């Protein structure tokens, strides 16, 4: 998890709720997915211990090959 200053200036979306098509790092590990096949596309707001943190959310890479 990251603090606000670690994602300051990002062009990625900040989410209040997790979307179904996105995965956390832990979920990808549990699913035994290759992290190289995914990219960070957003950050999820997480409140813990009265502080705001941001968890990277991953989406499968969609590469077009000719």
Backbone bond lengths (Angstrom), bond angles and torsions (degrees), N, CA, C in turn:
res aa  C-N    CA-C-N  psi(-1)  N-CA   C-N-CA  omega(-1)  CA-C   N-CA-C  phi
1 X - - - 1.436 - - 1.526 108.96 -
2 X 1.294 113.35 149.21 1.457 119.85 -175.74 1.520 110.54 -117.64
3 X 1.312 115.85 154.02 1.465 120.74 173.56 1.520 108.57 -91.98
4 X 1.328 115.72 165.38 1.453 121.53 -175.89 1.514 114.54 -54.32
5 X 1.335 117.50 -40.74 1.465 119.93 -178.11 1.524 112.06 -67.17
6 X 1.347 117.22 -20.28 1.465 120.53 -179.69 1.529 112.44 -79.09
7 X 1.314 117.04 -18.05 1.469 119.39 178.42 1.524 111.73 -115.79
8 X 1.324 116.39 7.45 1.453 121.59 179.67 1.522 110.69 -56.14
9 X 1.319 116.74 129.02 1.456 121.73 179.26 1.521 114.24 85.43
10 X 1.319 117.58 5.65 1.459 119.53 179.88 1.526 110.95 -69.02
11 X 1.304 115.57 152.13 1.458 120.42 175.22 1.531 110.58 -98.91
12 X 1.314 116.56 7.18 1.466 121.51 -179.44 1.531 110.11 -86.77
13 X 1.309 115.70 154.12 1.463 123.57 -178.33 1.530 109.98 -70.75
14 X 1.335 116.26 141.66 1.463 122.17 173.63 1.531 106.65 -104.46
15 X 1.325 116.43 121.47 1.464 122.00 -176.13 1.521 111.31 -106.42
16 X 1.322 116.01 144.98 1.459 121.01 172.73 1.518 110.48 -92.76
17 X 1.331 116.81 -26.63 1.466 122.36 178.62 1.515 108.98 -131.25
18 X 1.326 116.10 144.50 1.460 121.72 -179.71 1.526 110.16 -70.89
19 X 1.311 115.55 136.24 1.462 121.01 175.91 1.523 109.25 -92.56
20 X 1.331 116.62 150.97 1.461 121.76 -174.64 1.519 114.54 -62.97
21 X 1.328 117.80 -28.74 1.458 119.94 -175.66 1.528 112.55 -88.84
22 X 1.338 117.40 6.23 1.458 121.56 -178.91 1.521 110.60 -113.04
23 X 1.342 115.53 152.53 1.456 121.42 -177.02 1.527 110.05 -129.36
24 X 1.313 115.89 146.50 1.464 120.69 172.32 1.527 107.98 -86.52
25 X 1.316 116.46 167.79 1.462 121.34 177.98 1.524 110.34 -59.57
26 X 1.327 116.35 -43.76 1.474 120.48 179.47 1.524 111.85 -61.20
27 X 1.328 116.64 -40.66 1.472 119.94 179.22 1.526 110.77 -64.09
28 X 1.326 116.79 -40.86 1.464 119.79 179.01 1.521 110.87 -64.49
29 X 1.329 117.36 -39.33 1.462 120.45 176.81 1.523 111.07 -63.98
30 X 1.326 116.51 -43.96 1.467 121.00 -179.72 1.526 111.57 -63.47
31 X 1.338 116.03 -33.71 1.466 120.68 179.52 1.530 112.16 -84.47
32 X 1.334 116.13 -3.80 1.471 123.16 -179.13 1.529 111.95 58.35
33 X 1.317 114.87 39.74 1.458 121.26 177.93 1.526 109.87 -85.61
34 X 1.316 116.34 155.97 1.460 121.59 175.58 1.520 108.17 -82.15
35 X 1.318 116.60 120.02 1.460 120.84 -178.41 1.528 111.14 -61.36
36 X 1.314 117.54 -29.28 1.468 121.70 -179.99 1.530 111.51 -64.72
37 X 1.328 117.26 -20.24 1.463 121.46 179.48 1.529 112.64 -84.53
38 X 1.331 116.42 0.16 1.466 121.71 -176.24 1.516 110.06 -127.18
39 X 1.343 115.73 157.36 1.452 120.94 176.27 1.522 109.49 -135.90
40 X 1.334 115.71 151.83 1.464 121.14 177.03 1.526 108.01 -74.25
41 X 1.331 115.78 123.38 1.464 120.37 -178.64 1.531 112.61 -119.18
42 X 1.341 116.46 -11.79 1.459 120.17 -177.66 1.522 109.27 -162.10
43 X 1.339 114.90 171.52 1.464 121.83 174.53 1.514 108.32 -128.01
44 X 1.320 116.18 136.31 1.460 122.63 179.95 1.528 109.24 -100.35
45 X 1.338 116.74 128.03 1.458 121.06 176.17 1.527 109.43 -69.63
46 X 1.323 116.29 129.32 1.463 121.82 178.33 1.527 107.75 -132.11
47 X 1.334 116.17 125.34 1.464 119.77 177.87 1.523 108.55 -100.74
48 X 1.345 115.32 121.37 1.464 121.62 178.13 1.515 108.33 -138.03
49 X 1.306 115.24 136.75 1.460 121.04 176.82 1.528 111.87 54.52
50 X 1.333 116.37 33.59 1.452 121.52 179.06 1.521 114.51 74.21
51 X 1.330 116.79 10.42 1.460 120.87 179.45 1.524 109.53 -119.73
52 X 1.319 115.25 156.51 1.460 121.56 179.58 1.527 109.47 -99.16
53 X 1.320 115.73 125.52 1.453 122.95 176.50 1.521 108.72 -121.70
54 X 1.323 116.18 168.17 1.456 121.64 179.65 1.521 109.22 -130.78
55 X 1.326 115.72 124.81 1.454 121.66 -179.49 1.531 109.30 -103.37
56 X 1.326 117.49 126.19 1.464 119.65 178.34 1.534 110.96 -62.16
57 X 1.319 116.16 137.75 1.452 122.77 176.78 1.524 108.42 -113.56
58 X 1.307 115.52 131.63 1.458 122.04 -174.82 1.520 111.59 -106.53
59 X 1.335 114.77 148.86 1.459 122.42 175.00 1.516 107.51 -133.91
60 X 1.311 116.04 146.08 1.467 119.57 -179.25 1.518 110.79 -62.09
61 X 1.335 115.48 135.49 1.466 120.41 176.70 1.514 109.17 -64.13
62 X 1.308 115.43 136.26 1.464 120.99 175.17 1.526 105.75 -116.79
63 X 1.313 114.80 98.31 1.463 119.43 -179.78 1.518 109.66 -106.18
64 X 1.276 114.05 137.17 1.458 120.23 179.43 1.524 108.51 -97.98
65 X 1.308 116.38 123.08 1.462 120.23 177.82 1.524 108.47 -115.89
66 X 1.305 115.16 139.30 1.471 119.19 -178.45 1.497 111.08 -97.94
